[in-house]
Amino acid sequence: MRMIRPAGVVALLVLLAAWPGAPASAVDGSTAQIKVWDTAVPVPPSLSLGTTPGESVEDPAGESGHGTGFPTVATVYARSSHPGGLSGISLWNPDSNVFVWYGKTVPGPLTGSNPLPSSGFPASVDINRGGPVRAGGPFGTSFGPGDIWVGGHQNEPLYVLMAGTDPATGAGRFRSYGTDNPALPPSGQALGIEVDEVTGNVFVAQPGERRLLRLIPSTANVTIWRLEDACAGSCGNPTYVAADAVSRPYTTTVNSARGDGIIRLSPGADGVLGINPVTQVSDDAVMLWVLPTQPAFRSPPAVLTDPQENPNGVITVDAAGSVWFSETASGKVGRLSGGPDGTLGTRDDQICEYTTPGLLNPQQIAAAGSGAGLQVLFTEGEGNSVSVLTPAEADQAPFPSRACTTVAPAVFPVPAVSLQTRTFDELVPSLQTAIVPTVHQVSPAGGSGIRRYSPMPNPLLSTDGNPIGDAGNGFPSGLTGVYAAQRVAGAYLRGNKHFELTSASITAAAQSPEGGWPGRMTGGGRLVSVDGRKVTHGFVLRCAVDQRRKDALQVNWGDGHRFHLARVEAASCGDDPSITPDPRRASFDTHSGRGVGRYDGRDGATITWRLTDAGEPGTSDTVRLVIRDASGATVLDVSGQLQKGNHQAHDAKTD
């Protein structure tokens, strides 16, 4: 292997740090860069993915493993053109423009006994980001991070695409639940789904049956809570579902006799949600918070023949345990939180509702960040907007932009039953295509802590891929959480397009995936130690230890001393809140680690480091290096800001 001289390492890696391959942030918060992929019109050499894309979810660690890499976005389809099934799921990468596409549901006839859409309409999607690994999956797989769950009103109302592609056939491994079984009947409407990251179990909301389900994927055991049994018919139809940090499901509920509201399932005195394995009984309870604004949500159709009615009343739980939801009918975004006592589920609970002029028909919603850095992002269907709500600002707005009401929950006992559901496993081949996006700039509107990027571009494409006009309201519906830095993605339900929005107004840090951020830091430079020695360094260091790939770190100082990294023993990336890189190009700004190598040509030396990226031009970037020889004696301990050079954090790509 040819060795590179130390000076060459530094020069090469400084060059890599300045390479413009990483996605850049928008210039400032006054505009957003929006990329739009037309997935319905085939523009050579691409293939048409079809129409009616719905909800979307981000894969923050690239664990889904179907050839798209990081970042991956999963979007469900209602009317695709995949020959294997007109309803399914696409996995796509907004950096590489690669779309991997599974057609899942085979069309069926419309008859009096089967009043279902011929292709089925997937209504919701979620990904297991950090749940435990459990054996028992299809074709010898295990359930765990990277599995993508899809629910809807179709012949197979709940199914999972397992992480990774089958190595023998190149197909996706799917398992469907509820085929020909009362637990999840073929006519059932699995409108909302949520993977519980604590247990890996899956919560399902079925509005037509007025019940919530919990599925244990590996055993196919289902626990059913019938809300109409709990509230004597007054709890309404549960629509979308979210889970908090202690595995309690929340759902938005429509047509309650008391009014639209939020419901939570909680364990009783035995502390077990569901049937107690010892006593074989359940003492669970339903809490119902009725919303101040009525109606808040749109009623789900008896049969989900019109996917444009959804998402409807989507719900999420933030890092502090507050519940956020989109009031689809009233043009507001709501938050349910504990009142003065800080405990959610007591008489002083508070519901705050936020709005701003023009806000209309909020759809999918996601929370990012925490504390003062919390932001809530949502799409507006009829408002044709992607909007950013910053609670630290919105809570200062006067009425009617912000209105808070004390709401005490009503409590009802709810029985639970448990049974087994049937499963069906299949290998589904994928299609792959590449679609080149158009790029647009959109200025924000709104106020009172809500920034609305509207109208969202909905370009008509010519045969050569260039936009020739605008198709009008794109009806943005699906939306991910924040991934990488200052980016979200989603789809236009009626406009048949995907989008990615990048803006400096998105200040919430991306969620740290299990095991840390994927990606790497590169760079190098020079600083001076306290005793006046010049120290130069150059590096390429990944955010996780991967012995299959070669990391590099070279340090030179004083009169010819040098350290060469041979092996990384620990590595992690993080987001230091005291560092605000300008511009911000990645979701993290700090790399820390330790390794072993050679000091002045002798093996057995060790090094620990902390490297930061504070943006351009690099003179605010910092270094901390501690090097010890094979005997443990410290030969270099240096820290400070760079005098020359630059560090650059990079979110992971497909390499």
C-alpha positions as CSV (number, residue, x, y, z in Angstrom):
1,M,0.0,0.0,0.0
2,R,1.4,3.4,-1.0
3,M,1.8,5.7,2.0
4,I,1.0,9.4,1.9
5,R,3.4,11.8,3.5
6,P,2.0,13.7,6.5
7,A,1.8,17.0,4.7
8,G,-0.1,15.3,1.9
9,V,-2.6,14.0,4.4
10,V,-3.3,17.4,5.8
11,A,-3.6,19.0,2.4
12,L,-5.8,16.3,1.0
13,L,-8.2,16.2,3.9
14,V,-8.5,20.0,4.1
15,L,-9.5,19.9,0.5
16,L,-12.1,17.2,1.3
17,A,-13.5,19.3,4.1
18,A,-14.2,22.1,1.6
19,W,-15.8,19.8,-1.0
20,P,-19.3,20.9,-1.7
21,G,-20.9,17.5,-1.7
22,A,-22.8,17.9,1.6
23,P,-26.3,19.4,1.3
24,A,-26.1,23.1,2.2
25,S,-28.6,25.0,4.3
26,A,-30.9,27.6,2.9
27,V,-29.2,31.0,2.9
28,D,-31.3,32.4,5.6
29,G,-34.7,32.1,7.2
30,S,-36.4,34.4,4.7
31,T,-36.6,31.7,2.0
32,A,-36.8,28.0,1.7
33,Q,-35.2,25.8,-1.0
34,I,-37.8,23.3,-2.2
35,K,-37.0,20.4,-4.4
36,V,-39.9,18.7,-6.2
37,W,-39.9,15.2,-7.8
38,D,-42.7,14.4,-10.2
39,T,-43.5,10.7,-9.6
40,A,-46.5,10.5,-11.9
41,V,-45.1,11.7,-15.2
42,P,-42.3,9.5,-16.7
43,V,-39.4,11.7,-17.7
44,P,-36.8,9.6,-19.6
45,P,-35.0,7.7,-18.3
46,S,-37.2,7.5,-15.2
47,L,-40.3,5.3,-14.6
48,S,-43.6,6.6,-13.4
49,L,-44.4,5.6,-9.8
50,G,-48.0,6.5,-10.2
51,T,-50.3,8.9,-8.3
52,T,-51.6,9.6,-4.8
53,P,-48.6,9.5,-2.5
54,G,-49.6,9.9,1.1
55,E,-47.9,9.9,4.5
56,S,-44.1,9.9,4.8
57,V,-41.6,9.1,7.5
58,E,-37.8,9.5,7.8
59,D,-35.3,6.8,8.4
60,P,-32.7,8.8,10.4
61,A,-30.1,6.1,10.6
62,G,-30.5,4.5,7.1
63,E,-31.5,1.2,8.7
64,S,-34.2,0.2,6.3
65,G,-31.5,-1.2,4.1
66,H,-33.2,-1.4,0.6
67,G,-30.5,0.3,-1.4
68,T,-31.2,4.0,-0.9
69,G,-28.8,4.7,2.0
70,F,-29.0,7.8,4.2
71,P,-31.1,9.8,4.2
72,T,-34.1,7.6,3.3
73,V,-37.7,8.7,3.3
74,A,-40.6,6.1,3.2
75,T,-43.8,7.2,1.5
76,V,-47.0,5.2,1.0
77,Y,-48.8,5.1,-2.3
78,A,-52.5,4.6,-3.1
79,R,-52.5,4.4,-6.9
80,S,-49.0,3.4,-8.1
81,S,-48.2,1.8,-11.4
82,H,-46.1,-1.0,-10.1
83,P,-47.2,-4.2,-11.9
84,G,-47.0,-6.2,-8.6
85,G,-49.7,-4.1,-6.9
86,L,-51.2,-0.7,-7.2
87,S,-50.9,0.2,-3.5
88,G,-47.5,0.1,-1.8
89,I,-44.5,1.9,-0.5
90,S,-41.6,3.8,-2.0
91,L,-38.2,4.4,-0.3
92,W,-36.4,7.3,-1.8
93,N,-33.2,9.4,-1.2
94,P,-33.5,13.2,-1.7
95,D,-29.7,13.5,-2.2
96,S,-29.2,10.7,-4.8
97,N,-32.7,11.0,-6.4
98,V,-33.0,7.2,-6.2
99,F,-36.5,5.6,-5.7
100,V,-36.9,2.0,-4.7
101,W,-40.6,1.0,-5.0
102,Y,-42.7,-2.0,-3.8
103,G,-46.2,-2.7,-5.2
104,K,-47.9,-4.6,-2.4
105,T,-51.7,-4.8,-2.6
106,V,-53.1,-6.6,-5.6
107,P,-56.3,-5.1,-7.0
108,G,-59.7,-6.7,-6.2
109,P,-63.1,-6.3,-7.7
110,L,-65.7,-3.8,-6.3
111,T,-68.8,-5.8,-5.3
112,G,-71.5,-5.5,-2.8
113,S,-69.7,-7.9,-0.4
114,N,-66.4,-6.2,-1.0
115,P,-67.1,-2.4,-1.0
116,L,-63.3,-1.6,-0.9
117,P,-61.2,0.4,-3.3
118,S,-59.8,-1.9,-5.9
119,S,-56.2,-1.2,-5.0
120,G,-56.5,-0.3,-1.3
121,F,-55.4,3.0,0.2
122,P,-52.5,2.9,2.7
123,A,-53.3,5.6,5.2
124,S,-50.3,5.6,7.5
125,V,-46.7,4.6,7.8
126,D,-44.2,4.3,10.7
127,I,-40.7,3.0,11.1
128,N,-39.1,1.1,14.0
129,R,-36.2,3.4,14.9
130,G,-34.9,1.9,18.1
131,G,-37.2,-0.9,19.3
132,P,-35.6,-4.2,20.5
133,V,-34.6,-7.0,18.1
134,R,-37.1,-9.9,18.3
135,A,-36.9,-13.2,16.4
136,G,-39.9,-14.6,14.5
137,G,-40.0,-12.5,11.3
138,P,-40.8,-13.8,7.8
139,F,-38.2,-15.9,6.0
140,G,-35.9,-16.2,9.0
141,T,-35.7,-12.4,9.7
142,S,-35.9,-10.7,13.1
143,F,-38.1,-7.7,13.9
144,G,-36.2,-4.5,14.9
145,P,-34.9,-1.1,13.7
146,G,-35.5,-0.3,10.1
147,D,-38.8,-2.3,9.8
148,I,-41.5,-0.1,8.0
149,W,-45.1,-0.6,9.1
150,V,-48.0,0.3,6.8
151,G,-51.7,0.5,7.7
152,G,-54.8,1.3,5.7
153,H,-58.2,0.3,4.4
154,Q,-57.4,-2.6,2.1
155,N,-57.5,-6.3,1.9
156,E,-54.4,-6.5,4.1
157,P,-55.0,-3.8,6.6
158,L,-51.6,-4.0,8.3
159,Y,-48.3,-5.1,7.0
160,V,-44.6,-4.7,7.6
161,L,-41.6,-4.4,5.2
162,M,-38.7,-5.9,7.0
163,A,-35.4,-4.1,7.1
164,G,-33.0,-5.3,4.3
165,T,-33.5,-6.9,0.9
166,D,-33.6,-10.6,0.5
167,P,-30.1,-11.5,-0.6
168,A,-31.2,-14.5,-2.8
169,T,-34.0,-12.8,-4.7
170,G,-33.4,-9.1,-4.3
171,A,-37.0,-8.8,-3.1
172,G,-38.6,-7.1,0.0
173,R,-39.7,-9.4,2.7
174,F,-43.3,-8.6,3.8
175,R,-45.6,-9.9,6.5
176,S,-49.3,-9.0,6.5
177,Y,-51.5,-9.3,9.6
178,G,-55.2,-9.8,9.9
179,T,-56.0,-11.7,6.7
180,D,-59.3,-13.5,7.1
181,N,-59.4,-13.1,10.8
182,P,-61.7,-11.0,13.1
183,A,-58.7,-9.5,14.9
184,L,-57.9,-7.4,11.8
185,P,-60.7,-8.2,9.4
186,P,-60.2,-7.6,5.6
187,S,-62.8,-4.8,5.8
188,G,-61.0,-3.2,8.8
189,Q,-59.6,0.3,8.5
190,A,-56.2,0.5,10.1
191,L,-56.0,4.3,9.8
192,G,-53.3,5.2,12.3
193,I,-50.3,3.1,13.3
194,E,-47.4,3.8,15.7
195,V,-44.3,1.7,16.6
196,D,-43.6,1.8,20.3
197,E,-39.8,2.4,20.4
198,V,-39.6,0.9,24.0
199,T,-41.1,-2.5,23.2
200,G,-41.2,-2.7,19.4
201,N,-45.0,-3.4,19.6
202,V,-47.3,-1.7,17.2
203,F,-50.4,0.4,18.1
204,V,-53.3,0.6,15.6
205,A,-56.3,2.8,15.5
206,Q,-59.5,1.5,13.8
207,P,-62.1,4.2,13.5
208,G,-64.8,2.1,11.9
209,E,-64.6,-0.5,14.7
210,R,-64.1,2.2,17.4
211,R,-61.1,0.4,18.9
212,L,-57.4,0.5,19.5
213,L,-55.1,-2.5,19.0
214,R,-51.7,-3.5,20.2
215,L,-49.8,-6.0,18.1
216,I,-46.8,-8.0,19.3
217,P,-45.2,-8.6,15.9
218,S,-43.2,-11.7,16.7
219,T,-46.1,-13.7,18.1
220,A,-49.0,-12.1,16.1
221,N,-50.9,-11.6,19.5
222,V,-53.3,-8.7,19.4
223,T,-54.8,-6.9,22.4
224,I,-58.1,-5.1,21.6
225,W,-59.6,-2.2,23.5
226,R,-63.2,-1.4,22.3
227,L,-63.7,2.3,23.1
228,E,-67.5,2.1,22.7
229,D,-67.6,-0.5,25.5
230,A,-65.7,2.0,27.7
231,C,-67.7,5.1,27.1
232,A,-71.1,3.7,26.3
233,G,-70.7,5.0,22.8
234,S,-69.5,8.4,23.7
235,C,-65.7,8.0,22.9
236,G,-66.1,8.3,19.2
237,N,-63.9,7.0,16.4
238,P,-60.1,6.8,17.0
239,T,-58.2,8.1,14.0
240,Y,-54.4,8.5,14.4
241,V,-52.2,7.2,17.2
242,A,-49.0,8.1,19.0
243,A,-47.2,6.6,22.0
244,D,-45.3,8.3,24.9
245,A,-42.1,7.4,26.5
246,V,-43.8,4.8,28.9
247,S,-45.7,3.0,26.1
248,R,-49.2,4.7,26.6
249,P,-51.0,5.3,23.3
250,Y,-52.8,8.5,22.5
251,T,-55.3,8.9,19.7
252,T,-57.4,11.7,18.2
253,T,-61.1,10.8,18.3
254,V,-63.9,12.0,16.0
255,N,-67.7,12.1,16.6
256,S,-67.5,11.6,20.3
257,A,-70.9,12.3,21.9
258,R,-69.0,14.8,24.0
259,G,-67.1,16.3,21.1
260,D,-63.8,15.7,19.2
261,G,-61.0,15.1,21.6
262,I,-57.8,13.3,22.6
263,I,-57.9,9.8,24.2
264,R,-55.2,8.1,26.2
265,L,-55.1,4.4,27.3
266,S,-53.5,3.9,30.7
267,P,-52.8,0.9,32.9
268,G,-54.8,0.6,36.1
269,A,-53.6,-0.3,39.6
270,D,-51.8,-3.4,38.4
271,G,-49.5,-1.3,36.3
272,V,-50.0,-3.5,33.2
273,L,-51.5,-2.2,30.0
274,G,-53.6,-5.0,28.7
275,I,-54.4,-8.3,30.3
276,N,-52.4,-9.1,33.4
277,P,-50.6,-12.4,32.8
278,V,-51.0,-13.4,36.4
279,T,-54.6,-12.5,37.1
280,Q,-55.8,-12.8,33.4
281,V,-57.9,-9.7,33.7
282,S,-57.4,-6.0,32.8
283,D,-58.1,-2.9,34.8
284,D,-57.1,-0.3,32.1
285,A,-58.7,3.1,31.8
286,V,-59.5,5.6,29.1
287,M,-58.9,9.3,29.6
288,L,-60.8,11.6,27.3
289,W,-59.9,15.3,26.9
290,V,-62.6,17.2,24.9
291,L,-61.2,20.0,22.7
292,P,-62.2,23.6,23.1
293,T,-62.9,24.1,19.4
294,Q,-65.6,21.9,17.8
295,P,-65.5,20.3,15.4
296,A,-61.8,20.0,15.4
297,F,-61.3,17.0,13.1
298,R,-62.9,15.8,9.9
299,S,-65.1,12.7,10.2
300,P,-63.5,9.6,8.5
301,P,-65.6,8.3,5.7
302,A,-67.5,5.0,6.4
303,V,-65.4,3.4,3.7
304,L,-62.1,5.0,2.8
305,T,-62.8,5.5,-0.9
306,D,-61.4,9.0,-0.9
307,P,-57.8,9.2,0.3
308,Q,-57.8,13.0,0.0
309,E,-59.7,13.1,3.3
310,N,-56.5,12.0,5.0
311,P,-54.4,12.5,7.0
312,N,-57.0,13.7,9.5
313,G,-56.2,14.7,13.0
314,V,-52.6,13.4,13.0
315,I,-51.0,13.3,16.5
316,T,-47.4,13.1,17.9
317,V,-45.7,13.3,21.3
318,D,-42.8,15.6,21.8
319,A,-39.7,15.0,23.9
320,A,-41.3,16.5,27.1
321,G,-44.4,14.3,26.8
322,S,-46.8,17.0,25.5
323,V,-49.2,15.8,22.8
324,W,-49.5,17.8,19.5
325,F,-52.2,17.3,16.9
326,S,-53.5,18.9,13.7
327,E,-57.1,20.2,13.9
328,T,-57.9,19.4,10.3
329,A,-61.4,21.0,10.3
330,S,-60.7,24.1,12.4
331,G,-57.4,25.3,10.9
332,K,-55.4,25.1,14.1
333,V,-52.6,23.1,15.7
334,G,-53.2,21.9,19.3
335,R,-51.1,20.9,22.2
336,L,-52.2,18.9,25.3
337,S,-49.9,19.3,28.3
338,G,-49.9,19.1,32.0
339,G,-51.0,22.3,33.7
340,P,-49.5,24.0,36.8
341,D,-48.7,20.7,38.5
342,G,-46.8,19.5,35.4
343,T,-48.6,16.1,35.3
344,L,-50.7,15.1,32.3
345,G,-53.8,13.4,33.4
346,T,-55.0,15.7,36.2
347,R,-57.7,18.3,36.5
348,D,-55.5,21.2,35.6
349,D,-54.4,19.9,32.2
350,Q,-54.2,22.5,29.5
351,I,-55.0,22.5,25.8
352,C,-53.5,25.3,23.7
353,E,-54.5,26.0,20.2
354,Y,-52.4,27.9,17.7
355,T,-53.2,29.5,14.4
356,T,-52.2,32.4,12.0
357,P,-53.9,34.0,9.1
358,G,-54.1,31.7,6.1
359,L,-53.6,28.5,8.0
360,L,-56.0,25.9,6.5
361,N,-56.5,22.1,6.8
362,P,-53.4,21.1,8.7
363,Q,-52.4,17.5,7.9
364,Q,-49.4,15.4,9.0
365,I,-47.4,16.8,12.0
366,A,-44.0,16.1,13.5
367,A,-42.1,17.4,16.5
368,A,-38.4,18.0,16.6
369,G,-36.0,19.3,19.2
370,S,-36.7,19.9,22.9
371,G,-37.0,22.6,25.5
372,A,-36.5,26.1,24.0
373,G,-35.4,24.5,20.8
374,L,-38.7,22.6,20.2
375,Q,-40.4,23.0,16.9
376,V,-43.5,21.5,15.4
377,L,-43.7,21.1,11.6
378,F,-46.8,20.4,9.7
379,T,-48.3,20.4,6.2
380,E,-51.5,22.2,5.2
381,G,-53.5,20.5,2.5
382,E,-55.9,23.2,1.3
383,G,-53.5,25.8,2.7
384,N,-50.9,24.5,0.3
385,S,-48.1,25.1,2.8
386,V,-45.3,23.5,4.9
387,S,-45.3,25.3,8.2
388,V,-43.0,25.6,11.1
389,L,-44.4,26.4,14.6
390,T,-41.8,27.4,17.2
391,P,-43.5,27.2,20.6
392,A,-41.1,29.5,22.4
393,E,-42.4,32.2,20.0
394,A,-46.0,31.1,19.6
395,D,-46.6,31.0,23.3
396,Q,-46.0,34.8,23.4
397,A,-48.8,35.4,20.8
398,P,-52.0,37.0,21.9
399,F,-55.6,35.7,21.5
400,P,-56.8,34.5,19.0
401,S,-53.5,33.3,17.5
402,R,-53.0,31.4,20.8
403,A,-55.8,30.3,23.1
404,C,-55.3,28.1,26.1
405,T,-58.0,26.3,28.1
406,T,-57.9,24.2,31.2
407,V,-59.5,20.8,30.4
408,A,-60.0,18.0,33.0
409,P,-60.1,14.5,31.5
410,A,-63.0,12.2,31.9
411,V,-62.0,8.7,33.0
412,F,-63.7,5.4,32.0
413,P,-62.7,1.8,32.6
414,V,-62.1,-0.1,29.4
415,P,-61.9,-3.9,29.1
416,A,-59.2,-5.6,27.0
417,V,-59.3,-8.9,25.1
418,S,-56.5,-10.8,23.6
419,L,-56.4,-13.2,20.6
420,Q,-54.2,-14.4,17.8
421,T,-54.3,-13.0,14.3
422,R,-53.3,-14.7,11.1
423,T,-50.3,-13.8,9.1
424,F,-49.3,-14.0,5.4
425,D,-45.6,-13.8,4.2
426,E,-44.5,-12.9,0.8
427,L,-41.5,-11.7,-1.2
428,V,-42.2,-8.6,-3.2
429,P,-39.9,-7.6,-6.0
430,S,-38.9,-3.9,-6.2
431,L,-38.5,-1.5,-9.1
432,Q,-35.9,1.2,-9.0
433,T,-35.8,4.5,-10.8
434,A,-34.1,7.9,-10.6
435,I,-36.1,11.1,-10.9
436,V,-34.4,14.5,-11.3
437,P,-36.1,17.2,-9.2
438,T,-36.9,20.8,-10.0
439,V,-35.6,23.4,-7.5
440,H,-37.6,26.4,-6.2
441,Q,-37.4,29.2,-3.7
442,V,-40.4,30.0,-1.5
443,S,-40.7,33.0,0.8
444,P,-42.6,32.6,4.1
445,A,-45.8,34.1,5.3
446,G,-47.6,34.0,8.7
447,G,-46.7,35.2,12.1
448,S,-47.3,34.6,15.8
449,G,-44.6,32.0,16.0
450,I,-45.8,30.2,12.8
451,R,-43.8,30.5,9.6
452,R,-45.8,29.2,6.5
453,Y,-44.0,28.4,3.2
454,S,-46.8,28.9,0.8
455,P,-47.7,28.4,-2.0
456,M,-45.8,25.2,-2.3
457,P,-44.6,24.7,-5.9
458,N,-46.4,22.2,-8.0
459,P,-44.7,22.4,-11.4
460,L,-45.9,20.8,-14.6
461,L,-43.1,19.0,-16.3
462,S,-42.4,18.8,-20.0
463,T,-41.0,15.8,-21.7
464,D,-37.5,17.0,-21.2
465,G,-38.0,17.4,-17.5
466,N,-38.2,21.2,-17.4
467,P,-41.1,22.8,-15.6
468,I,-43.5,24.6,-17.9
469,G,-46.1,25.9,-15.5
470,D,-47.8,25.3,-12.2
471,A,-50.6,22.8,-11.6
472,G,-52.1,24.8,-8.7
473,N,-52.7,23.5,-5.2
474,G,-50.4,20.6,-4.6
475,F,-52.2,19.6,-1.4
476,P,-49.0,18.8,0.7
477,S,-50.0,16.0,3.0
478,G,-47.2,13.7,4.1
479,L,-44.3,15.1,6.1
480,T,-41.3,13.6,7.9
481,G,-39.5,14.8,11.0
482,V,-36.3,16.8,10.7
483,Y,-33.4,14.8,9.3
484,A,-29.8,15.8,8.6
485,A,-29.8,19.5,9.1
486,Q,-32.8,21.9,8.5
487,R,-34.5,19.5,6.2
488,V,-37.9,17.8,6.0
489,A,-39.6,15.9,3.2
490,G,-43.0,14.8,2.2
491,A,-45.5,14.4,-0.6
492,Y,-48.5,16.1,-2.4
493,L,-51.5,13.8,-2.0
494,R,-53.4,15.4,-5.0
495,G,-50.3,16.7,-6.8
496,N,-48.6,13.3,-7.2
497,K,-45.2,14.7,-6.3
498,H,-42.6,14.4,-3.5
499,F,-40.8,17.4,-2.0
500,E,-37.9,18.3,0.3
501,L,-37.8,21.6,2.1
502,T,-34.6,23.1,3.4
503,S,-34.7,26.3,5.5
504,A,-32.7,28.0,8.2
505,S,-36.0,28.6,10.0
506,I,-35.9,24.9,10.9
507,T,-33.6,25.3,13.9
508,A,-34.6,22.1,15.9
509,A,-31.9,19.5,16.0
510,A,-32.5,16.3,14.1
511,Q,-33.3,13.3,16.3
512,S,-30.2,11.4,17.2
513,P,-30.7,7.8,15.9
514,E,-29.9,4.8,18.1
515,G,-26.1,4.7,18.3
516,G,-25.5,8.2,17.2
517,W,-25.6,10.1,14.0
518,P,-24.5,8.4,10.7
519,G,-21.9,10.4,8.8
520,R,-18.4,11.6,9.3
521,M,-16.2,14.6,10.0
522,T,-13.2,15.6,7.8
523,G,-10.6,18.3,7.8
524,G,-7.4,19.5,9.4
525,G,-5.4,22.5,10.2
526,R,-2.9,24.1,12.6
527,L,-2.9,25.4,16.1
528,V,-0.2,26.3,18.7
529,S,0.2,24.5,22.0
530,V,0.7,26.5,25.3
531,D,4.5,25.9,25.1
532,G,4.6,27.4,21.6
533,R,4.9,24.2,19.5
534,K,3.0,24.2,16.2
535,V,0.6,21.2,15.9
536,T,-0.9,20.2,12.6
537,H,-3.5,17.5,12.0
538,G,-5.6,15.9,9.2
539,F,-8.4,13.4,9.5
540,V,-11.4,11.5,8.1
541,L,-13.4,10.1,11.0
542,R,-16.8,8.3,10.9
543,C,-19.4,8.8,13.5
544,A,-19.5,5.0,14.4
545,V,-16.7,2.4,14.6
546,D,-16.6,0.5,11.3
547,Q,-13.5,-1.7,10.9
548,R,-14.6,-2.4,7.3
549,R,-13.7,1.2,6.4
550,K,-10.4,2.9,7.0
551,D,-10.5,6.0,9.2
552,A,-7.5,8.4,9.1
553,L,-5.9,10.7,11.7
554,Q,-2.4,12.1,11.4
555,V,-0.9,14.6,13.9
556,N,2.5,16.3,13.5
557,W,4.2,18.6,16.0
558,G,7.4,20.0,17.4
559,D,10.7,18.8,15.9
560,G,9.4,16.0,13.7
561,H,7.1,14.1,16.2
562,R,4.1,12.4,14.6
563,F,1.2,10.1,15.4
564,H,-0.5,7.9,12.9
565,L,-3.9,6.3,13.7
566,A,-4.1,2.6,13.2
567,R,-7.5,1.7,14.7
568,V,-10.5,3.5,16.1
569,E,-11.8,2.0,19.3
570,A,-14.6,4.4,20.0
571,A,-16.4,7.1,18.0
572,S,-19.5,9.3,18.4
573,C,-20.9,12.4,17.0
574,G,-23.2,14.9,18.7
575,D,-24.8,18.3,18.6
576,D,-23.3,20.8,21.1
577,P,-26.0,23.4,21.8
578,S,-23.3,26.0,22.6
579,I,-22.1,25.7,18.9
580,T,-24.1,27.4,16.1
581,P,-22.3,26.6,12.9
582,D,-22.6,29.2,10.2
583,P,-23.6,27.9,7.7
584,R,-24.9,24.7,9.2
585,R,-24.4,21.7,6.8
586,A,-25.0,18.7,9.1
587,S,-27.1,17.6,12.0
588,F,-24.1,17.3,14.3
589,D,-21.1,19.6,15.0
590,T,-18.8,17.5,17.4
591,H,-16.8,14.3,16.9
592,S,-15.3,12.5,19.9
593,G,-13.3,9.3,20.0
594,R,-10.3,7.3,20.9
595,G,-7.9,5.0,19.1
596,V,-4.5,3.3,19.0
597,G,-1.6,3.9,16.6
598,R,2.1,4.6,16.1
599,Y,4.0,7.4,17.8
600,D,7.3,8.2,16.1
601,G,7.1,4.9,14.3
602,R,6.5,2.8,17.5
603,D,3.2,0.8,18.0
604,G,1.1,0.9,21.1
605,A,0.4,4.6,21.4
606,T,-3.1,5.9,22.2
607,I,-5.0,9.0,21.3
608,T,-8.3,10.7,22.4
609,W,-9.8,13.6,20.6
610,R,-12.7,16.1,20.4
611,L,-13.1,18.0,17.2
612,T,-15.8,20.6,16.4
613,D,-17.2,22.3,13.3
614,A,-18.4,25.8,14.0
615,G,-18.9,26.7,10.4
616,E,-16.9,28.9,8.1
617,P,-14.1,30.0,7.7
618,G,-12.9,27.4,10.2
619,T,-11.1,29.7,12.7
620,S,-13.8,29.0,15.3
621,D,-13.4,25.2,15.0
622,T,-11.7,23.7,18.0
623,V,-9.4,20.8,18.7
624,R,-8.6,18.7,21.8
625,L,-5.9,16.0,21.4
626,V,-4.2,13.9,24.0
627,I,-1.5,11.4,22.9
628,R,0.2,8.9,25.1
629,D,3.1,6.6,24.2
630,A,3.1,2.9,24.7
631,S,4.2,3.3,28.3
632,G,1.3,5.6,29.1
633,A,3.3,8.8,29.3
634,T,1.6,11.9,27.8
635,V,3.6,13.2,24.8
636,L,1.0,15.8,23.6
637,D,-1.9,17.5,25.3
638,V,-3.2,20.4,23.2
639,S,-6.5,22.2,22.8
640,G,-7.7,25.4,21.3
641,Q,-9.1,27.1,18.1
642,L,-7.6,26.6,14.7
643,Q,-5.3,29.2,13.4
644,K,-5.5,27.7,9.9
645,G,-7.6,25.0,8.3
646,N,-11.2,23.8,8.7
647,H,-13.3,21.0,10.0
648,Q,-16.4,19.8,8.2
649,A,-19.2,17.6,9.5
650,H,-21.0,15.5,6.9
651,D,-24.3,13.7,7.3
652,A,-24.1,10.2,5.8
653,K,-24.8,9.5,2.2
654,T,-25.0,6.3,0.2
655,D,-21.3,5.6,0.2
